């Protein structure tokens, strides 16, 4: 039996549908961490390549230039991809949520919080 939450003048029953979708939240956390660390790594490799290019021998200069160029292209592509994904978001599908009386409500909800948007 679901617990009921009561305050002055109101009575609401807890829904059997979870408020937070842990699976979607976990995916968001993993992708954000990987993207953040990956972009920081790319910038670090750019700086390492520039160091090799400025201080190294002939072979190190070429490899430093190549490392900086490849890392720079990856960093720019990651930034451009992020901007594209922010400007063209994937539309969310209607989520079926139960209200306090147990009736199913179809709402357009965020992938994490299953509430009306």
N, C-alpha and C positions, 0 to 999 in steps of 0.2 A: 504494500500500500504506500502510495507516495506521501511524503511529508507535506504539510500545509504551512504556508508562511502567513502569519497574520500581523497586521498593523492596525492602527486606529481606523476603524471603518472599512477596512478592506480584508478580503480573504482570497488568497491565491494558492492554487495547488501546484506543486512542482511537477514539471513535465517529465515524461519518460524519455524524451529526446534530449540528448546532452546539449548544453549551451555551447560548448567549445568542441569543435571537431579536432581531436588530437592528431589524427593522421595528416590532415591538411596543415596544421600548425607545425608538425615535425618536418614536413617537406619544405615549408617556407624557411624554417630555421636552418636546415642543412644547406639549401641552395644559397641562402644569404651568406652563411659562413664561408662556403666554398667560393662564391663570387668575390667576397671581400678579401679573403686570403689570396685568391688567385690574382686579383688585380694588384694587390700590394706586392706580390711576388714578381709580376711583370714589371712594375716600376723599379723594383730592386735590380732585376736583370738588366734593365736599360742603363741604370747607373753603373753597374758592374762592367757592362760592355763599353761605356764611355771611358771608364777608368783604364781598361785594357787598351782602348784605342789611343788614349793620350800618353800612356806610360810604357807601352809594350814594344817589343821588337816587330819586325815586318809581319810575321805570322800571327802574332797576338793582335796587331792592329786590325788585320782582316777579320779575325774571329770576333774581336770586340765590336767591330762595325756590324757584322752579321747578327750577333747576339742582340745588339741594340735595335737593329732594324726589325727583326722578327718579333721581339718583345714589344716594340712600339706598335707594330701592326696588330698584334693580339690585344693590347690595351685599348687601342682606338676602336677595334671591332667590338670589344666587350662594352665599352661606353656607348657606342652607337646602338648596339643591340639592346642595352638597358633603356635607352631613350625611346627606341622603337616600341619596346614592350610596354612602357609607361603610357605612350600616346595611343596605342592600339590595344587596350586591355581585352582579355578574353571575357565574353559575356557570361555571367553566372546563370546557371539553370535554376528554375524554381525549386525550392527545397520544401518538403512537406514537414511542417512543424505542428505539434499538438498544442492546443491552447489549454487553459486551466480546466475546462470542462471535458477535455479529452477529444474534442473535435479536431480533425486534421485541417490545417490552414496551409494553403500553398502560397509561399512568399518568395520574393527574390531576395536572397540573403547573401551575405559575404561568405566565402568558403570557410572562414574560421568561426565567426559568431553566427549562430543560427537564429537570428532575430530579423525583424523587418528592417529593410534599409530605408 
